[in-house]
Amino acid sequence: MEHQLAEGMQPVVVESPYLPYRRTLLSPARIKDLSTLKPWRAIADIIVCWAWILAAAALVAIHPTWWTVLIAIPVIGNRYYGLFIIGHDAMHRRLFPNIKRNDFWADLLVFASIGAITRLNNRNHLAHHLHLATPRDPDRHKHACFNKADRIELAAFLSGLASVGYAAKAVFVTRGRATSENRSPLSSEADGYRLRDFILLFGWLVFLAGGLTWLVGWWAYPVLWLFPVYTFMYLADNFRSFSEHSHPEGDQAADRHRLITYISNPLERMLVAPMNMNYYTVHHLWPSIPYYNLPEADQEIRQGAEAAGIEWRGSYFAYLFRYWSALPISECARRTV
């Protein structure tokens, strides 16, 4: 991996600290087996998630009162978060083996409802996988400590105030993000929105905003869709990404061991890492393995002595408390980014 340190200096080659794990923890034959797709499994999970969302919205439509709204908000937001994790597999083209079919169903069933398009937004995530633990990682602001050196900065990040701009740019700004390293296999078609994208985006906006307004009231779209998705998907995913890559230490030291898996408890896993996303180490090492096979892959790598450098943590919120207690971290000055 080549990095240009400064103008006038020669690039240096830095090998990813995770290559030895990829080479030794699972055999190529086993990776191939675990990477076998089961589209029916993903479609079944998508149907269940949407059933919960529609049931929560119907509850408010039938009985619009404060307590039904309080029930519906976390249900809608969390079940959309489950959909988002399935869509995350689609960004790796692991929903269907055919790329066009993968992207269409991911857009139709997951991403277009929040204004995103798979083909345009997977570049940012693929670059994150390629450049984890380097300054070239586009998601470095989520887990590096240069912008979480004290408690005010950490609170700003966890609330989304310090990170929502990055997310909006990743979703809606497409110009100039494609490179030879992260370009889509459909590179000739990947730049810019197409007619089918606008149809899907407009259709979902009409369905959600128009349907909720008609069935419930003028306030339903922001309260029963935008707020739940922001709170229980976007903020939860930000927290998950921070927890699964960060350490309460300077970034130079943390870059040597940023792969972390959480065992956690069922409630935390549902809120912070649904659809097996807590098994993040095996996902990051082998993105071809779909979410429903991650527990099996995690169990297998634990048996190898080579996994000694991988960290397994017990609780997301316990780690947050540990990081909070360690602040301020003097090595995390912004000048180190």
VEXDREN-2710 file (C-alpha; in Angstrom, 1 decimal):
% VEXDREN-2710
k/r/px/py/pz
1/MET/0.0/0.0/0.0
2/GLU/1.6/3.2/-1.1
3/HIS/1.3/6.6/0.7
4/GLN/2.6/10.0/-0.3
5/LEU/3.9/11.5/3.0
6/ALA/4.5/15.0/1.9
7/GLU/5.2/17.1/-1.2
8/GLY/8.7/16.3/-2.5
9/MET/9.1/13.1/-0.5
10/GLN/9.1/9.6/-1.9
11/PRO/6.1/7.4/-1.4
12/VAL/6.6/4.5/1.1
13/VAL/5.0/1.1/0.9
14/VAL/3.1/0.1/4.1
15/GLU/1.7/-3.4/4.2
16/SER/-1.7/-3.7/5.9
17/PRO/-1.4/-5.1/9.4
18/TYR/-4.4/-7.4/8.6
19/LEU/-2.9/-9.3/5.6
20/PRO/-1.4/-12.0/7.8
21/TYR/-4.9/-12.7/9.3
22/ARG/-6.4/-13.0/5.8
23/ARG/-3.7/-15.4/4.8
24/THR/-3.8/-17.8/7.8
25/LEU/-7.1/-17.7/9.7
26/LEU/-9.3/-19.3/7.0
27/SER/-8.3/-21.4/4.0
28/PRO/-9.3/-20.3/0.5
29/ALA/-11.7/-23.3/0.2
30/ARG/-13.3/-22.4/3.5
31/ILE/-13.7/-18.7/2.6
32/LYS/-15.4/-19.8/-0.7
33/ASP/-17.8/-22.0/1.3
34/LEU/-18.7/-19.3/3.7
35/SER/-19.1/-16.8/0.9
36/THR/-21.9/-18.9/-0.7
37/LEU/-24.9/-16.6/-1.1
38/LYS/-28.4/-17.4/0.0
39/PRO/-30.6/-14.7/-1.5
40/TRP/-33.7/-16.2/0.0
41/ARG/-32.3/-15.6/3.5
42/ALA/-31.8/-11.9/2.8
43/ILE/-35.2/-11.5/1.2
44/ALA/-36.9/-13.2/4.2
45/ASP/-35.1/-10.9/6.6
46/ILE/-36.0/-7.9/4.5
47/ILE/-39.7/-8.9/4.5
48/VAL/-39.7/-9.3/8.3
49/CYS/-38.0/-5.9/8.8
50/TRP/-40.6/-4.1/6.6
51/ALA/-43.4/-6.0/8.3
52/TRP/-42.3/-4.5/11.6
53/ILE/-42.0/-1.1/10.1
54/LEU/-45.4/-1.2/8.5
55/ALA/-47.0/-2.6/11.6
56/ALA/-45.6/0.2/13.8
57/ALA/-46.8/2.8/11.3
58/ALA/-50.3/1.1/11.2
59/LEU/-50.5/1.1/15.0
60/VAL/-50.1/4.9/15.0
61/ALA/-52.5/5.4/12.1
62/ILE/-55.2/3.3/13.9
63/HIS/-54.6/4.8/17.3
64/PRO/-52.7/8.1/17.0
65/THR/-51.6/8.9/20.5
66/TRP/-48.4/9.7/22.3
67/TRP/-47.7/6.1/23.6
68/THR/-48.2/4.5/20.1
69/VAL/-45.8/7.1/18.7
70/LEU/-43.2/6.3/21.4
71/ILE/-43.5/2.6/20.6
72/ALA/-43.3/3.1/16.8
73/ILE/-40.2/5.3/16.8
74/PRO/-37.7/2.8/18.0
75/VAL/-39.3/-0.1/16.2
76/ILE/-39.2/1.8/12.8
77/GLY/-35.7/3.1/13.3
78/ASN/-34.2/-0.2/14.6
79/ARG/-35.8/-2.3/11.9
80/TYR/-34.7/0.1/9.2
81/TYR/-31.2/-0.3/10.8
82/GLY/-31.5/-4.1/10.2
83/LEU/-32.4/-3.3/6.6
84/PHE/-29.4/-1.0/6.3
85/ILE/-27.1/-3.8/7.4
86/ILE/-28.5/-6.1/4.8
87/GLY/-28.0/-3.2/2.3
88/HIS/-24.4/-3.0/3.5
89/ASP/-24.0/-6.5/2.2
90/ALA/-25.5/-5.3/-1.1
91/MET/-22.8/-2.5/-1.3
92/HIS/-20.3/-5.4/-1.4
93/ARG/-22.5/-7.0/-4.1
94/ARG/-23.3/-9.9/-1.7
95/LEU/-27.1/-9.8/-1.9
96/PHE/-27.4/-11.4/-5.3
97/PRO/-24.6/-12.8/-7.5
98/ASN/-25.7/-10.7/-10.4
99/ILE/-24.5/-7.1/-9.9
100/LYS/-27.4/-5.3/-11.7
101/ARG/-30.0/-7.4/-9.8
102/ASN/-28.1/-6.9/-6.6
103/ASP/-28.1/-3.1/-7.0
104/PHE/-31.7/-2.9/-8.2
105/TRP/-33.2/-4.8/-5.3
106/ALA/-31.0/-3.1/-2.8
107/ASP/-32.1/0.3/-4.1
108/LEU/-35.8/-0.7/-4.2
109/LEU/-36.0/-2.4/-0.8
110/VAL/-33.4/-0.5/1.3
111/PHE/-31.5/2.5/0.1
112/ALA/-33.9/4.6/-2.0
113/SER/-36.1/5.1/1.0
114/ILE/-33.4/7.2/2.6
115/GLY/-32.3/8.9/-0.7
116/ALA/-29.3/6.7/-1.5
117/ILE/-28.3/4.6/-4.5
118/THR/-26.1/1.5/-4.1
119/ARG/-24.1/2.1/-7.2
120/LEU/-23.0/5.6/-6.1
121/ASN/-22.5/5.0/-2.4
122/ASN/-20.6/1.8/-2.2
123/ARG/-17.4/3.6/-3.3
124/ASN/-17.0/5.3/0.0
125/HIS/-17.4/2.0/1.9
126/LEU/-15.1/0.0/-0.4
127/ALA/-12.4/2.6/0.1
128/HIS/-12.9/2.2/3.9
129/HIS/-12.2/-1.5/3.6
130/LEU/-9.2/-0.9/1.4
131/HIS/-7.6/1.9/3.5
132/LEU/-8.5/1.0/7.1
133/ALA/-5.9/2.2/9.6
134/THR/-4.5/4.7/7.2
135/PRO/-5.1/8.4/6.6
136/ARG/-6.8/7.5/3.3
137/ASP/-9.7/5.9/5.0
138/PRO/-12.8/8.0/4.2
139/ASP/-14.4/6.8/7.4
140/ARG/-11.4/7.7/9.6
141/HIS/-13.4/10.5/11.3
142/LYS/-15.7/7.8/12.8
143/HIS/-13.1/5.9/14.8
144/ALA/-9.9/7.9/14.9
145/CYS/-9.4/9.9/18.1
146/PHE/-8.2/13.2/16.6
147/ASN/-11.8/14.5/16.7
148/LYS/-12.7/12.8/20.0
149/ALA/-9.8/13.9/22.2
150/ASP/-12.1/15.3/24.9
151/ARG/-15.6/14.7/26.2
152/ILE/-17.1/17.6/24.3
153/GLU/-15.8/16.3/21.0
154/LEU/-17.0/12.8/21.8
155/ALA/-20.5/14.0/22.7
156/ALA/-20.6/16.0/19.5
157/PHE/-19.7/13.0/17.5
158/LEU/-22.1/10.6/19.2
159/SER/-25.0/13.2/18.7
160/GLY/-24.2/13.4/15.0
161/LEU/-23.5/17.1/15.1
162/ALA/-19.8/16.6/14.2
163/SER/-20.3/13.8/11.7
164/VAL/-23.6/14.3/9.8
165/GLY/-21.8/16.5/7.2
166/TYR/-19.4/13.6/6.3
167/ALA/-22.4/11.3/5.9
168/ALA/-24.3/13.6/3.7
169/LYS/-21.3/14.1/1.5
170/ALA/-20.8/10.3/1.2
171/VAL/-24.4/9.8/0.2
172/PHE/-25.2/12.7/-2.0
173/VAL/-21.9/14.0/-3.5
174/THR/-20.7/11.6/-6.2
175/ARG/-18.4/13.7/-8.3
176/GLY/-14.7/12.7/-8.1
177/ARG/-15.0/9.8/-5.7
178/ALA/-14.4/7.0/-8.2
179/THR/-10.8/5.8/-8.5
180/SER/-9.0/2.9/-10.0
181/GLU/-9.1/1.3/-6.5
182/ASN/-12.8/1.8/-5.5
183/ARG/-14.5/2.1/-8.9
184/SER/-17.6/0.0/-9.4
185/PRO/-17.5/-3.0/-11.8
186/LEU/-20.2/-1.0/-13.7
187/SER/-17.7/1.9/-14.0
188/SER/-18.9/3.0/-17.4
189/GLU/-22.4/3.6/-15.9
190/ALA/-21.5/4.5/-12.3
191/ASP/-20.9/8.3/-12.5
192/GLY/-24.0/10.3/-11.8
193/TYR/-27.7/9.6/-11.3
194/ARG/-29.8/7.9/-14.0
195/LEU/-33.5/8.0/-14.7
196/ARG/-34.2/4.7/-12.9
197/ASP/-32.5/6.3/-9.8
198/PHE/-34.8/9.3/-9.9
199/ILE/-37.9/7.1/-10.3
200/LEU/-37.0/5.0/-7.3
201/LEU/-36.1/8.0/-5.1
202/PHE/-39.2/10.0/-6.1
203/GLY/-41.4/6.9/-5.7
204/TRP/-40.2/6.3/-2.1
205/LEU/-40.6/9.9/-1.2
206/VAL/-44.2/9.9/-2.4
207/PHE/-44.9/6.6/-0.7
208/LEU/-43.4/7.6/2.7
209/ALA/-44.1/11.3/2.9
210/GLY/-47.4/11.2/1.1
211/GLY/-48.6/8.0/2.7
212/LEU/-47.7/8.9/6.3
213/THR/-49.2/12.4/5.8
214/TRP/-52.4/11.0/4.4
215/LEU/-52.8/8.1/6.9
216/VAL/-51.6/9.9/10.1
217/GLY/-51.0/13.6/9.7
218/TRP/-48.6/16.3/8.5
219/TRP/-46.1/15.5/11.3
220/ALA/-45.9/11.8/10.6
221/TYR/-43.1/11.8/8.0
222/PRO/-40.5/13.7/10.1
223/VAL/-41.6/12.0/13.4
224/LEU/-42.2/8.5/12.2
225/TRP/-39.5/8.2/9.5
226/LEU/-36.8/10.9/9.5
227/PHE/-36.3/11.0/13.3
228/PRO/-36.3/7.2/13.8
229/VAL/-33.9/6.6/10.9
230/TYR/-31.5/9.3/12.2
231/THR/-31.6/8.2/15.8
232/PHE/-31.8/4.5/15.6
233/MET/-30.0/3.8/12.4
234/TYR/-27.5/6.7/11.6
235/LEU/-26.5/7.4/15.2
236/ALA/-26.4/3.7/16.1
237/ASP/-24.3/2.9/13.1
238/ASN/-21.9/5.7/13.9
239/PHE/-21.5/4.4/17.4
240/ARG/-21.0/0.9/16.2
241/SER/-18.3/1.9/13.7
242/PHE/-16.5/4.0/16.4
243/SER/-16.6/1.1/18.9
244/GLU/-15.4/-1.5/16.4
245/HIS/-12.3/0.3/15.3
246/SER/-11.3/2.6/18.1
247/HIS/-9.1/2.5/21.2
248/PRO/-8.6/5.0/24.0
249/GLU/-5.1/5.9/22.8
250/GLY/-3.4/7.9/20.1
251/ASP/-4.2/7.0/16.4
252/GLN/-0.6/5.9/15.6
253/ALA/-0.9/3.2/18.2
254/ALA/-4.5/2.3/17.5
255/ASP/-3.8/1.8/13.8
256/ARG/-2.0/-1.4/14.6
257/HIS/-5.1/-3.1/16.0
258/ARG/-8.3/-1.7/14.7
259/LEU/-10.2/-5.0/14.1
260/ILE/-12.6/-5.7/17.0
261/THR/-15.5/-8.1/17.5
262/TYR/-18.2/-7.7/20.1
263/ILE/-19.9/-10.6/21.8
264/SER/-22.2/-8.4/23.8
265/ASN/-25.8/-9.3/24.8
266/PRO/-28.9/-9.7/22.7
267/LEU/-30.3/-6.3/23.5
268/GLU/-27.1/-4.5/22.6
269/ARG/-26.7/-6.5/19.4
270/MET/-30.2/-5.6/18.4
271/LEU/-29.7/-1.9/19.1
272/VAL/-26.1/-1.4/17.9
273/ALA/-25.2/-4.2/15.6
274/PRO/-28.2/-6.1/14.2
275/MET/-28.0/-8.8/11.5
276/ASN/-24.7/-10.2/13.0
277/MET/-22.8/-7.0/12.4
278/ASN/-21.1/-7.3/15.8
279/TYR/-18.9/-10.0/14.1
280/TYR/-17.0/-7.2/12.4
281/THR/-13.5/-8.6/12.3
282/VAL/-14.5/-11.5/10.0
283/HIS/-16.5/-9.1/7.9
284/HIS/-13.6/-6.7/7.5
285/LEU/-11.1/-9.5/6.7
286/TRP/-13.4/-11.3/4.2
287/PRO/-16.2/-8.9/2.9
288/SER/-17.4/-11.7/0.6
289/ILE/-18.9/-13.6/3.6
290/PRO/-22.6/-12.5/3.9
291/TYR/-24.0/-11.4/7.2
292/TYR/-25.8/-14.7/7.9
293/ASN/-22.5/-16.6/7.8
294/LEU/-20.5/-14.3/10.0
295/PRO/-21.1/-16.1/13.3
296/GLU/-19.8/-19.4/11.8
297/ALA/-16.7/-17.6/10.5
298/ASP/-16.0/-16.0/13.8
299/GLN/-16.3/-19.3/15.6
300/GLU/-13.8/-20.9/13.3
301/ILE/-11.1/-18.2/13.5
302/ARG/-11.1/-18.3/17.3
303/GLN/-9.7/-21.8/17.1
304/GLY/-6.5/-20.6/15.4
305/ALA/-3.4/-19.5/17.3
306/GLU/-2.9/-16.8/14.7
307/ALA/-6.0/-15.0/16.0
308/ALA/-4.1/-13.9/19.2
309/GLY/-3.8/-10.3/17.9
310/ILE/-7.6/-9.9/17.4
311/GLU/-9.6/-8.3/20.1
312/TRP/-13.0/-9.6/21.3
313/ARG/-15.0/-7.2/23.6
314/GLY/-18.0/-7.9/25.8
315/SER/-20.1/-4.8/25.6
316/TYR/-20.4/-1.7/23.4
317/PHE/-21.6/0.5/26.2
318/ALA/-19.0/-0.7/28.6
319/TYR/-16.3/0.2/26.0
320/LEU/-17.9/3.7/25.6
321/PHE/-17.7/4.2/29.4
322/ARG/-14.0/3.1/29.3
323/TYR/-13.2/5.5/26.4
324/TRP/-15.2/8.3/28.2
325/SER/-13.3/7.7/31.4
326/ALA/-9.9/7.9/29.6
327/LEU/-10.6/11.4/28.2
328/PRO/-8.9/13.7/27.6
329/ILE/-6.3/11.8/25.6
330/SER/-3.2/13.9/25.0
331/GLU/-2.0/12.0/22.0
332/CYS/-5.2/12.7/20.1
333/ALA/-4.5/16.3/19.1
334/ARG/-6.1/17.3/15.8
335/ARG/-2.7/17.9/14.2
336/THR/-2.1/14.2/14.1
337/VAL/-4.9/13.5/11.5
END
